[in-house]
Amino acid sequence: MAHAKPTVSLQARNVSKSFTSGDIRSTVLHDLTLDVRAGELTLISGPSGCGKSTLLAILSGLQRPDGGQVFALEQDLNHLDTRALERFRLLHTGFVFQGFNLFPALNALEQVELPLSYLGLSPAEARRRAMASLEEVGLGPRMKLRPSELSGGEKQRVAIARALAKEPDLLFADEPTSALDAANGQIVIDILHRIARAHGTTVLCVSHDPRLVGHADRVLAMEDGRILSDRVPSQTSTPTSGLEEPSA
Ligand SMILES: Nc1ncnc2c1ncn2[C@@H]1O[C@H](COP(=O)(O)OP(=O)(O)OP(=O)(O)O)[C@@H](O)[C@H]1O
């Protein structure tokens, strides 16, 4: 079967970021250049503190880099003011975090419906989308349950359904399996993979969980704010390809 060339949906060009704590200034991202493609689950792996979450926050427009450029869906995020950036995130991005971030008083269906109201959808359309997303993550029969009645894996699936219902082009997941046991972690990563394939979504996941490596389409290994390797796990390790080259 012929495959169309994958679209590059996220680009970092010579991105750098430092933080100051007291008198100490530490560089967390060093002149980092990277392309991420649509329709793939890309995993950024690496030890704690190497800069994974900072990179995800910059690529998703949650944080601004000190230097360099980020293009998301061909928009230069540096050119968007705070309001435009918020709107960009509302329209095009979904987020999944380690801690689920669910409201204790809402059932699964209400959790997923809530953010859809900010998109201006009618209540009927919001309900339709929320139900479809919950079905897609296998929670159709449990959509009336509250977080206290759901397992950790199910809570994370609600969080994924909430992100998915927005139909985002870009889905960012920060340590989505860290709080889960092996079986539930596996289910979550399979769902993220399926979303990338089925919807053509760009799924960018950061994790130091080595169990995820074999399930990603592509694995970028990070250390000390740099990307050390870029490989496709099902194939033999390939050298970094053009990662550190400046933009054309
Ligand atoms: N807002 C901030 N202010 C000061 N330092 C920060 C800030 N955010 C991150 N850092 C520092 O930047 C470094 C990288 O943090 P980051 O969270 O990106 O790493 P990580 O690879 O995601 O780690 P983990 O796997 O533990 O989540 C750490 O040393 C962290 O303490």
The ligand as an SDF file (V2000), in Angstrom:
LIG
                    3D

 31 33  0  0  0  0  0  0  0  0999 V2000
    9.5470   27.0340   35.9530 N   0  0  0  0  0  0  0  0  0  0  0  0
   10.7530   26.5490   36.2660 C   0  0  0  0  0  0  0  0  0  0  0  0
   11.5810   27.2640   37.0490 N   0  0  0  0  0  0  0  0  0  0  0  0
   12.8230   26.7960   37.3600 C   0  0  0  0  0  0  0  0  0  0  0  0
   13.3130   25.6160   36.9160 N   0  0  0  0  0  0  0  0  0  0  0  0
   12.5220   24.8600   36.1480 C   0  0  0  0  0  0  0  0  0  0  0  0
   11.2040   25.2740   35.7850 C   0  0  0  0  0  0  0  0  0  0  0  0
   10.6500   24.3200   34.9960 N   0  0  0  0  0  0  0  0  0  0  0  0
   11.5810   23.3440   34.8820 C   0  0  0  0  0  0  0  0  0  0  0  0
   12.6980   23.6790   35.5660 N   0  0  0  0  0  0  0  0  0  0  0  0
   13.9230   22.8720   35.6590 C   0  0  0  0  0  0  0  0  0  0  0  0
   14.2790   22.4740   34.3470 O   0  0  0  0  0  0  0  0  0  0  0  0
   14.7970   21.1520   34.3440 C   0  0  0  0  0  0  0  0  0  0  0  0
   14.0240   20.3090   33.3510 C   0  0  0  0  0  0  0  0  0  0  0  0
   12.7070   20.1320   33.8250 O   0  0  0  0  0  0  0  0  0  0  0  0
   11.6130   19.2960   33.0180 P   0  0  0  0  0  0  0  0  0  0  0  0
   10.3830   19.2420   33.8620 O   0  0  0  0  0  0  0  0  0  0  0  0
   11.4870   19.8450   31.6480 O   0  0  0  0  0  0  0  0  0  0  0  0
   12.3190   17.8700   32.9480 O   0  0  0  0  0  0  0  0  0  0  0  0
   11.6870   16.4440   32.6300 P   0  0  0  0  0  0  0  0  0  0  0  0
   12.6720   15.7550   31.7610 O   0  0  0  0  0  0  0  0  0  0  0  0
   10.3050   16.5850   32.1270 O   0  0  0  0  0  0  0  0  0  0  0  0
   11.6830   15.7770   34.0670 O   0  0  0  0  0  0  0  0  0  0  0  0
   10.6470   14.6990   34.7170 P   0  0  0  0  0  0  0  0  0  0  0  0
   10.7870   13.4350   33.9010 O   0  0  0  0  0  0  0  0  0  0  0  0
   11.1630   14.5460   36.1180 O   0  0  0  0  0  0  0  0  0  0  0  0
    9.2870   15.3090   34.6430 O   0  0  0  0  0  0  0  0  0  0  0  0
   14.7220   20.6590   35.7730 C   0  0  0  0  0  0  0  0  0  0  0  0
   15.9790   20.8010   36.3600 O   0  0  0  0  0  0  0  0  0  0  0  0
   13.7080   21.5790   36.4080 C   0  0  0  0  0  0  0  0  0  0  0  0
   13.9730   21.7360   37.7800 O   0  0  0  0  0  0  0  0  0  0  0  0
  1  2  1  0
  2  3  1  0
  2  7  2  0
  3  4  2  0
  4  5  1  0
  5  6  2  0
  6  7  1  0
  6 10  1  0
  7  8  1  0
  8  9  2  0
  9 10  1  0
 10 11  1  0
 11 12  1  0
 11 30  1  0
 12 13  1  0
 13 14  1  0
 13 28  1  0
 14 15  1  0
 15 16  1  0
 16 17  2  0
 16 18  1  0
 16 19  1  0
 19 20  1  0
 20 21  2  0
 20 22  1  0
 20 23  1  0
 23 24  1  0
 24 25  2  0
 24 26  1  0
 24 27  1  0
 28 29  1  0
 28 30  1  0
 30 31  1  0
M  END
$$$$
